[in-house]
């Protein structure tokens, strides 16, 4: 009788140990999963940030291009105006000369 009791106790102990080990493993797995999840979240955040930065850069570039275009247009206009003025002046001069003659 005693012997069987001892054996039973041993088996119980073994079972308990197994259960504890299983629990530990589960906890470890959970921890690992958490770590992985956090890493994934971080990666996602980084990706989002990168995307945002890229978008901002693109926008800035577009704005710069627009500004450049505007400047060019303005310059062209100015040049045209100058040319017109010059032409007018020339015409006037010619007229004056004619008058003089």
Buried (B, 14 or more C-beta within 10 A) or exposed (E): EEEEEEEEEEEEEEEEEEEEEEEEEEEEEEEEEEEEEEEEEEEEEEEEEEEEEEEEEEEEEEEEEEEEEEEEEEEEEEEEEEEEEEEEEEEEEEEEEEEEE
